[in-house]
Amino acid sequence: GALGTLNACYAAIGMMRANTIKNALIVASEVENNRDLPAAMLLGIEETGSALLLDESPDGKTGFGNFVFEYFPQYAEAFNASTVVRNGKMSMQFTRDAQLEAYYLRCIQDTVRNLLAIEQLELSQIAVILPPQISSNFIGALSEKLEVGRERFVDMHADKDLFTSSLAYTLQRVHTQGMVKAGDVGLIINIGSGIQVGCATYYF
């Protein structure tokens, strides 16, 4: 799901800390399952691929900090996906609660609060936020919900949801656009159905 890349980072870092591995290559890709069907039946996923190469920090001061994964089963029915056969061909069928993105915002706010408490940080100390690239409108709503200036959010302005590649795209944008300096702290936010939220700090 949408948290797959962040879950993989968490697992790989745990293996590094246990001296099981020295580095890890994490890859992700997406396709629009219903690409040959009417637009109303499309999920709105960007067909793309990405890769992250994780290595041990040479100074122990840069890289991922703490992770927090929270689950909100009360919203489990807010998004449903199933398969259906139409004219002899298998396709995906989706149903969304009209308030799904509002639920996302509420769940993200709670998870971010928990992560910052663990890290003993305030949102004012976060230099850049790497949110899920669902849409620019969603990122704008998240900015308002967290009461953080829009300029601190990475927005790829993608035509469609970058889904599992959101993290790779936003990390690349932060580095190529010089959005941070040494010592800055970033906040990574991912969200998936369930509802599940994953957040992590990143020290640049």
C-alpha positions as CSV (number, residue, x, y, z in Angstrom):
1,G,0.0,0.0,0.0
2,A,0.9,3.7,0.1
3,L,3.0,3.1,3.3
4,G,5.1,0.4,1.6
5,T,8.2,2.6,1.0
6,L,8.3,4.0,4.5
7,N,7.7,0.6,6.0
8,A,10.6,-0.7,3.9
9,C,12.9,2.1,5.2
10,Y,12.0,1.3,8.8
11,A,12.7,-2.4,8.3
12,A,16.0,-1.8,6.5
13,I,17.2,0.7,9.2
14,G,16.4,-1.9,11.8
15,M,18.5,-4.5,10.0
16,M,21.4,-1.9,9.7
17,R,21.3,-1.2,13.4
18,A,21.4,-5.0,14.0
19,N,24.5,-5.2,11.8
20,T,22.7,-7.6,9.5
21,I,23.1,-5.4,6.4
22,K,25.2,-2.3,5.4
23,N,22.8,-0.9,2.8
24,A,19.5,-1.4,1.1
25,L,17.9,-0.7,-2.2
26,I,14.1,0.1,-1.9
27,V,12.1,0.2,-5.2
28,A,8.5,1.0,-5.9
29,S,6.3,1.3,-8.9
30,E,2.6,1.8,-9.7
31,V,0.2,1.3,-12.6
32,E,-3.4,2.4,-13.1
33,N,-5.1,-1.0,-12.9
34,N,-8.1,0.3,-14.8
35,R,-6.2,2.2,-17.4
36,D,-8.4,1.0,-20.3
37,L,-11.6,1.8,-18.6
38,P,-13.6,5.1,-18.4
39,A,-12.1,7.9,-16.4
40,A,-14.7,7.5,-13.6
41,M,-13.3,4.1,-12.8
42,L,-9.6,5.2,-12.5
43,L,-8.0,5.5,-9.1
44,G,-5.9,8.5,-10.0
45,I,-2.4,7.0,-9.5
46,E,0.6,8.3,-11.3
47,E,2.3,5.5,-13.3
48,T,5.8,5.9,-12.2
49,G,8.7,4.1,-10.5
50,S,11.3,5.1,-7.9
51,A,14.3,3.8,-6.0
52,L,16.0,4.8,-2.7
53,L,19.5,3.6,-1.8
54,L,19.9,3.6,2.0
55,D,23.4,3.6,3.5
56,E,24.8,4.0,7.0
57,S,25.4,7.6,8.0
58,P,29.2,8.2,8.1
59,D,28.8,10.6,11.1
60,G,25.8,9.1,12.8
61,K,24.1,12.6,12.8
62,T,22.3,12.5,9.4
63,G,19.5,10.4,8.2
64,F,16.3,9.0,9.6
65,G,15.3,9.7,13.2
66,N,12.4,8.1,15.0
67,F,9.4,6.5,13.2
68,V,5.8,6.3,14.4
69,F,3.1,4.2,12.7
70,E,-0.5,4.7,13.9
71,Y,-3.6,2.7,12.9
72,F,-7.1,4.1,12.9
73,P,-9.5,1.1,12.4
74,Q,-12.5,3.3,13.0
75,Y,-12.0,4.5,9.4
76,A,-11.4,1.1,7.9
77,E,-14.5,1.3,5.7
78,A,-13.7,4.8,4.4
79,F,-12.0,3.3,1.4
80,N,-12.7,-0.1,-0.1
81,A,-11.1,-1.8,-3.1
82,S,-12.2,-5.1,-4.7
83,T,-12.0,-6.9,-8.0
84,V,-14.9,-7.4,-10.4
85,V,-15.3,-9.1,-13.8
86,R,-16.8,-7.0,-16.5
87,N,-17.3,-8.4,-20.0
88,G,-14.9,-11.3,-19.1
89,K,-12.1,-8.9,-18.0
90,M,-11.0,-8.4,-14.4
91,S,-10.9,-4.8,-13.1
92,M,-10.7,-3.0,-9.8
93,Q,-13.7,-1.4,-8.1
94,F,-13.3,1.4,-5.6
95,T,-15.6,3.1,-3.1
96,R,-14.5,6.2,-1.1
97,D,-16.2,8.0,1.8
98,A,-16.8,11.6,0.8
99,Q,-14.9,12.7,4.0
100,L,-11.9,10.4,3.4
101,E,-9.4,13.3,3.0
102,A,-10.8,15.0,6.2
103,Y,-10.2,11.7,8.0
104,Y,-6.6,11.6,6.6
105,L,-5.9,15.1,8.0
106,R,-7.3,14.2,11.4
107,C,-5.2,11.0,11.6
108,I,-2.0,12.7,10.4
109,Q,-2.4,15.5,13.0
110,D,-2.6,12.9,15.8
111,T,0.4,10.9,14.5
112,V,2.6,14.0,14.0
113,R,1.8,15.1,17.5
114,N,3.0,11.7,18.9
115,L,6.2,11.7,16.8
116,L,7.2,15.2,17.9
117,A,6.6,14.3,21.5
118,I,9.0,11.4,21.2
119,E,11.6,13.5,19.4
120,Q,11.0,16.4,21.9
121,L,10.6,18.8,19.0
122,E,8.1,21.5,18.1
123,L,6.7,22.0,14.6
124,S,8.5,25.4,14.6
125,Q,11.8,23.4,14.6
126,I,10.9,21.5,11.4
127,A,12.5,23.0,8.4
128,V,10.7,21.1,5.7
129,I,7.7,18.7,5.5
130,L,7.6,15.9,3.0
131,P,3.9,15.0,2.8
132,P,2.0,12.3,0.7
133,Q,1.7,13.7,-2.8
134,I,-2.0,13.0,-3.1
135,S,-2.7,16.4,-4.7
136,S,-1.7,20.1,-4.2
137,N,-5.1,20.7,-2.7
138,F,-4.6,18.1,-0.1
139,I,-1.2,19.5,0.8
140,G,-2.7,22.9,1.2
141,A,-5.4,21.5,3.5
142,L,-2.6,19.7,5.5
143,S,-0.8,23.0,5.8
144,E,-3.9,24.6,7.4
145,K,-4.6,21.6,9.6
146,L,-1.0,21.6,11.1
147,E,-0.9,25.4,11.1
148,V,2.4,25.4,9.3
149,G,3.3,27.8,6.4
150,R,2.7,26.3,2.9
151,E,6.3,27.2,2.0
152,R,7.7,24.5,4.3
153,F,5.8,21.8,2.4
154,V,7.3,19.9,-0.6
155,D,4.7,19.9,-3.4
156,M,5.5,18.1,-6.6
157,H,2.4,19.5,-8.3
158,A,1.9,16.1,-9.8
159,D,-1.1,15.5,-12.0
160,K,-1.9,12.4,-10.1
161,D,-1.2,10.7,-6.7
162,L,2.5,9.7,-6.5
163,F,1.5,7.1,-3.9
164,T,4.4,4.8,-3.0
165,S,6.9,7.0,-4.8
166,S,6.0,10.2,-2.8
167,L,8.9,9.8,-0.5
168,A,11.5,9.3,-3.2
169,Y,10.2,12.3,-5.2
170,T,10.1,14.6,-2.3
171,L,13.5,13.7,-1.0
172,Q,15.0,14.3,-4.4
173,R,13.2,17.7,-4.7
174,V,14.6,18.7,-1.3
175,H,18.1,17.9,-2.3
176,T,18.1,19.2,-5.9
177,Q,16.3,22.5,-5.0
178,G,18.6,23.2,-2.0
179,M,15.6,23.4,0.4
180,V,17.6,22.5,3.5
181,K,21.0,23.0,5.0
182,A,23.1,20.9,7.3
183,G,21.5,20.5,10.7
184,D,17.9,21.0,9.4
185,V,15.2,18.6,10.5
186,G,12.6,17.3,8.1
187,L,9.2,15.6,8.8
188,I,8.1,12.7,6.5
189,I,4.4,11.9,6.4
190,N,2.8,9.0,4.6
191,I,-0.8,7.7,4.7
192,G,-2.6,4.7,3.5
193,S,-5.9,2.9,3.6
194,G,-6.9,1.4,6.9
195,I,-6.4,4.2,7.8
196,Q,-2.7,3.9,8.5
197,V,-0.3,6.9,9.1
198,G,3.5,6.7,9.1
199,C,5.7,9.6,10.1
200,A,9.4,9.9,10.6
201,T,12.0,12.6,11.2
202,Y,14.9,13.1,8.9
203,Y,18.1,14.9,9.9
204,F,19.9,16.6,7.0
